[in-house]
């Protein structure tokens, strides 16, 4: 079963953008592995709370990456 896990800052993408990530990722796996993979491809879009992750020992926040939450 192909599996993809996307982690994004909470509140920065819309439901439509999540759907697009899922659809396009599934299409990509089907292109690579054949259409038989489509039915078993699992795509997870996981929202990480603000300041819930970091890079290089520095906590990332929406303010630091210059993003505002999506309405």
C-alpha positions in Angstrom: 0.0 0.0 0.0 1.6 3.3 -1.0 1.5 5.9 1.8 2.3 9.6 1.9 2.2 11.8 5.0 2.2 15.5 4.6 2.7 17.7 7.6 1.7 21.4 7.3 1.4 24.2 9.8 -2.1 24.2 11.3 -4.5 26.6 9.6 -2.3 27.5 6.6 -4.1 25.5 3.9 -7.8 25.2 3.0 -9.9 22.1 2.7 -9.7 22.4 -1.1 -5.9 22.5 -0.9 -5.9 19.4 1.3 -8.1 17.7 -1.3 -5.7 18.7 -4.1 -2.7 17.3 -2.2 -4.6 14.0 -1.7 -5.8 13.8 -5.3 -2.5 14.7 -6.9 -0.4 12.4 -4.7 -2.8 9.5 -5.4 -2.4 10.3 -9.2 1.4 10.3 -8.8 1.5 7.0 -7.1 -0.8 5.5 -9.7 1.4 6.9 -12.4 4.5 5.3 -10.8 3.1 2.0 -9.6 0.2 1.5 -12.0 -3.5 2.2 -11.7 -3.9 -0.8 -9.4 -2.2 1.2 -6.6 -4.9 3.9 -6.7 -7.4 2.0 -4.6 -4.9 1.3 -1.8 -3.0 4.6 -1.8 -3.2 6.3 1.6 -2.5 10.0 1.9 -2.6 11.8 5.2 -2.5 15.6 5.5 -1.6 16.3 9.1 -1.8 19.8 10.6 0.9 20.6 13.2 0.1 23.2 15.9 1.9 26.5 15.8 5.3 26.1 17.4 4.8 22.3 17.3 8.0 21.7 15.3 11.4 23.1 14.6 14.4 23.0 12.4 18.0 23.2 13.4 17.1 23.6 17.1 14.8 26.5 16.5 11.1 26.4 17.1 9.1 27.4 14.0 6.0 29.6 14.3 3.7 31.0 11.7 5.2 34.5 12.5 8.7 33.2 11.9 7.9 31.7 8.5 5.8 34.8 7.6 2.5 33.0 7.2 -0.9 33.9 8.5 -3.6 31.3 9.1 -6.1 30.7 6.3 -9.7 31.8 6.9 
